[in-house]
């Protein structure tokens, strides 16, 4: 163990990252994972709720498909701004504060959505809600990553991120049950009250990131306490110092995403996130409406559309260990398969069984692939800019998530056939696949045949080498 070696050598410091890497995943880390998953569960529910209630809302207010596009994109624009702002802010003030604030913000915003009476008010409320939704996600990813050993980091982050997919899928199932009985507003009442109930639990139980605390050089006693939770047998002398052997990276955090050899990887990550989230939100927002047009009822459309997120949950669990071992080579293959799954949705729309299978497969690849990209981005960036790196990748991705619903609305308004619309969506998956493949070639990732425990996380090793060269 790192602590015994440190003590026996008479040293007065412990490398926090090395200590965590040498421990098995324990109950404390699992509880943390579940807490962050609960935040993303509600994040996913509230993010996707507008797509599931869209047919009922459009019918009540007499809205056209083109008018729904700005409604979808208002919340996604807020998500983009929230990710871009709260990622760098968390690298300054800590992950915990931003997670709590973001959860409170999107809870209030979602509850307020249930009281709106016109489109303009809805646009404003969905934008403000999106700010909170966008701030929670990158910090939950960073928090989970920083408490996980590198050999299991992608798996841990992906399992945690399943909370988003489960919440989004449950949103469809709950909408199918609530809307016929209580109307579309009831979905937002449930989605708003639940985060507000979670906030005091987060304030009491959620720890600050141990790597963030160690990097700041403050709160050594709290760091010792958190490491003892990870390894109950470890004992630290009162004077023990805790360090993270990473640069402090003073200055504007965003600029460090392009320094020390990170620029090409950062740009390619942005392409992956942009195209992946364009596809994801194109599908999640328009599937219920398209299925309704093809003859399914509002409840049936919501239930079938939720298979996108169900497939994402299955894909996340299935892909975790594969991504830990083969990194972006596996991700590229997943997105290549998504090209065919997404294209098939438009060809099978009149068969309930086959379109459900195609939607499930698309979710397996697109949602599972996006969650894998989140995990790999968190692995690449150092602690000082991890929330910034993940937040900006998600923020750029959110531009795609805004474009996706708008493009869908425009194509449907132009009377494109269902098959042609989904072939356009398949093209976005192809772009994500090519970018992921380029990343695997650029960093020389995967394919070594070694287990994750026998080698450093490829992105982290690449980062350390490039940082040393830059220094």
Secondary structure as the mmCIF struct_conf table of DSSP 4:
data_model
#
loop_
_struct_conf.conf_type_id
_struct_conf.id
_struct_conf.beg_label_comp_id
_struct_conf.beg_label_asym_id
_struct_conf.beg_label_seq_id
_struct_conf.end_label_comp_id
_struct_conf.end_label_asym_id
_struct_conf.end_label_seq_id
HELX_RH_AL_P HELX_RH_AL_P1 UNK A 2 UNK A 8
TURN_TY1_P TURN_TY1_P1 UNK A 9 UNK A 10
BEND BEND1 UNK A 12 UNK A 12
STRN STRN1 UNK A 13 UNK A 15
HELX_RH_AL_P HELX_RH_AL_P2 UNK A 16 UNK A 21
TURN_TY1_P TURN_TY1_P2 UNK A 22 UNK A 22
BEND BEND2 UNK A 23 UNK A 23
HELX_LH_PP_P HELX_LH_PP_P1 UNK A 24 UNK A 25
HELX_RH_AL_P HELX_RH_AL_P3 UNK A 27 UNK A 61
TURN_TY1_P TURN_TY1_P3 UNK A 62 UNK A 62
HELX_RH_AL_P HELX_RH_AL_P4 UNK A 65 UNK A 93
HELX_RH_AL_P HELX_RH_AL_P5 UNK A 95 UNK A 113
TURN_TY1_P TURN_TY1_P4 UNK A 114 UNK A 115
BEND BEND3 UNK A 118 UNK A 118
HELX_RH_AL_P HELX_RH_AL_P6 UNK A 119 UNK A 146
TURN_TY1_P TURN_TY1_P5 UNK A 147 UNK A 147
BEND BEND4 UNK A 148 UNK A 148
HELX_RH_3T_P HELX_RH_3T_P1 UNK A 150 UNK A 152
HELX_RH_AL_P HELX_RH_AL_P7 UNK A 153 UNK A 182
TURN_TY1_P TURN_TY1_P6 UNK A 184 UNK A 184
HELX_RH_AL_P HELX_RH_AL_P8 UNK A 185 UNK A 205
HELX_LH_PP_P HELX_LH_PP_P2 UNK A 206 UNK A 209
HELX_RH_AL_P HELX_RH_AL_P9 UNK A 210 UNK A 216
TURN_TY1_P TURN_TY1_P7 UNK A 217 UNK A 217
HELX_RH_AL_P HELX_RH_AL_P10 UNK A 220 UNK A 230
BEND BEND5 UNK A 231 UNK A 231
TURN_TY1_P TURN_TY1_P8 UNK A 232 UNK A 233
TURN_TY1_P TURN_TY1_P9 UNK A 238 UNK A 239
STRN STRN2 UNK A 241 UNK A 243
BEND BEND6 UNK A 246 UNK A 246
BEND BEND7 UNK A 251 UNK A 251
HELX_RH_3T_P HELX_RH_3T_P2 UNK A 253 UNK A 258
BEND BEND8 UNK A 259 UNK A 259
TURN_TY1_P TURN_TY1_P10 UNK A 260 UNK A 261
HELX_RH_AL_P HELX_RH_AL_P11 UNK A 263 UNK A 293
TURN_TY1_P TURN_TY1_P11 UNK A 294 UNK A 295
HELX_RH_AL_P HELX_RH_AL_P12 UNK A 298 UNK A 305
TURN_TY1_P TURN_TY1_P12 UNK A 306 UNK A 306
HELX_RH_AL_P HELX_RH_AL_P13 UNK A 307 UNK A 347
BEND BEND9 UNK A 348 UNK A 348
TURN_TY1_P TURN_TY1_P13 UNK A 349 UNK A 350
HELX_RH_AL_P HELX_RH_AL_P14 UNK A 352 UNK A 380
BEND BEND10 UNK A 381 UNK A 381
HELX_RH_3T_P HELX_RH_3T_P3 UNK A 383 UNK A 385
HELX_RH_AL_P HELX_RH_AL_P15 UNK A 386 UNK A 413
TURN_TY1_P TURN_TY1_P14 UNK A 414 UNK A 415
HELX_RH_AL_P HELX_RH_AL_P16 UNK A 418 UNK A 443
TURN_TY1_P TURN_TY1_P15 UNK A 444 UNK A 444
BEND BEND11 UNK A 446 UNK A 446
BEND BEND12 UNK A 448 UNK A 448
HELX_RH_3T_P HELX_RH_3T_P4 UNK A 452 UNK A 454
BEND BEND13 UNK A 455 UNK A 455
HELX_RH_AL_P HELX_RH_AL_P17 UNK A 458 UNK A 470
#
